[in-house]
Amino acid sequence: FRLHYMRDASRLFSMPVIVGRKKRSTPIFSHRISYIEFNPYWNVPWRLAVEDILPKVQRDIGYLRRKNFKVYLGNKVVSPNSINWGSLNKKNFNYRFRQMPGKSNALGTVKFMFPNKHAVYLHDTPSKRLFNRVLRSESSGCVRVAKPVLLAETLLEGKLNRSQIAQIFASQKNKQVR
């Protein structure tokens, strides 16, 4: 699995990617990237929240702190300690998880957004070791890119230079660039 990008005939690059696993395959479609988000938040989709994160929290509530998650009920942050996690399941789960920017963020340091009905986008990953595999069907549908900084620099050429991009990363603050 590889991403191919060509700005013009003189510059082509290719990089490994990770795509959706069999039960959560990446849909085939195309669209233009509308913005890049540096130091992204991850607003966990409901399905991933109940199938992936809830069981981990039920085994170990410390998972939320270690992975830098906040828990929301509606638009209000709630203390994870105030919730009876053992009583929750797919039928009654009405919380949201939001992972803060940082080294444990599942989206890594940058994501590339384009509107689509699948809620799929390109993003970095903290799990770099997965790029060493021959078969790289390991995501929940999004496409993880091996060289996200190179992709961001290439897409933003003429808008931001390498130094400006490095400053955004170093700030560790969430920032969107169209």
N, C-alpha and C positions, 0 to 999 in steps of 0.2 A: 504494500500500500504506500503510495507516494503522492505528494502534492506537487504539481508542476505549475510554475508561475513564469509568465513572460511579460515584461513591461514593453519591450520592443524586440525587434529581431536580433539585436546585439546582446541582450541580456536574458538568459533563461536560467532558472535554477530549479532544483528538485530537492525534496526532503522527505524523509520517512514520516508517516502518520500512523496513528492508532485510530481504528474505527470501531463501530458498535459490534458487540458480541451477538451471537445468533439470536438470543431471546430479546435483544434490544438493538436491532440492526440500524445502521445509518441509512436513512432514505437517500435515494438518488434524486438530486435536483440541482439547480444552479441559481445563483442570485448574486448581486453586487454587494460587496461589503459597504455598509453605510457609516460605521464608526468603529474605532478601536478603543477598548477600555483597559487602561493600565491599572494594576493593583485592584483587580475586580472583587466585588462581593459575589458570593454564590447564593442565590435564592433557590434553595433546593426544591425541585418539582415534587409535588405531593406523592407521586408514585415512588420516587426514590427515597423520600422521607420515610414512608411506611414500610417499604420493602428492604431498604438498606440501612438506614440510620437508626430507626426506632429499635430494631432488634439489638443493635450495638449498645444503645443507651440503656435498654432494659437489662443487659448483662453488666454494664459498667457506666454509671452516670458521669464519671470523670472523663469519658470520651468527649463530651461536649466542650469541656474546658480545654483539654489537650488539643483538640482540633479547631478551637477558636469559633465555636458556634454560639449564636444567640437564639433564644426560643421566643417566638411571638404567638400571642393569642390575639387575633385581629391585628391591629397596628401597635399593640402594646407589648413591650419586652416583659417577659415573666421569668421569675427565678426557676431554674430547672428543679431545684429542691422542693418547690411548692407543688410539683406534679406527681401524681401516682402513676408512674410509667408502666407498672405491671398491669394496670387496668386498660391500657390503650391497645387498639388494634386498627385494622383497616376501616372497620365500621364506625368507629367513634373518634378517630384521630382528627382533631380540628386545630392543631398547632402548625406553625411554620418554623423551619430552620433557616437561618441565614449565617453563612460562614463569612467571617471578616477577612479582609485582605491580609496576606501574610504567607509565610513559607509553607504552612500546612493546607492552604486553600487548594481545593480540588481543581480549580481552574488555572492554578499557577499564577504567573505574574501578569498575564495579558490574555484578553479574549478579543476575537474579531467578530463583530456582529453584523448580521444581515437579516432583514425581515423574511420570515418563512413560517409556514403553518406548522412545521414540525418542531419548533423551538430548539433547533440545532444550530450550532455555531462552531467555529474553529477556536481552539484555545491551547494554552500551555498546559503542562502537568507537572506536579512534583514527582511523579513516578517515571523518571527518565530511564530507568533500567528496562522498561517495557519496549523501548525502541531497539534493543539488542535482539529481540525475538524475531524469528522468521515470520511467524503468523502473529499479527498484531490486532486481533479482534478482542479488545479489552475494555472498550468504553460502554457507556449507556446510551450511545447514539450520536453524541457529538464527535468531532474530529479533533484529536490532539495532535499538535504539530511539534516536530523535533527541534526546530529552530525558530521559535516565536519572535525573538528579538530581531533576527535577520528579516523575517517577514514584515514586522512592524516598520523597521528602517526602510525597507524597500517600498512599502505601500505609502509611507509618509514622506518619501523623498521630495524635496522642494517645499515641504510644509514645516517639517521639524528635522533638525540635523541629529546626528548620533549623540552629541553631547547633551542636547535638550531632552532626548529620549532617556538617556542615562539619568538625568536629573529627576525626571518623572518617576522612574523606577526607584531611585534612591530615597525619594520623599516618602515612599510607602503609603501615599495617599491615593485614593481612588480618583481617576481622571479619565474623562472621555474626550477623544479627539475625532472629529468628523473627517 
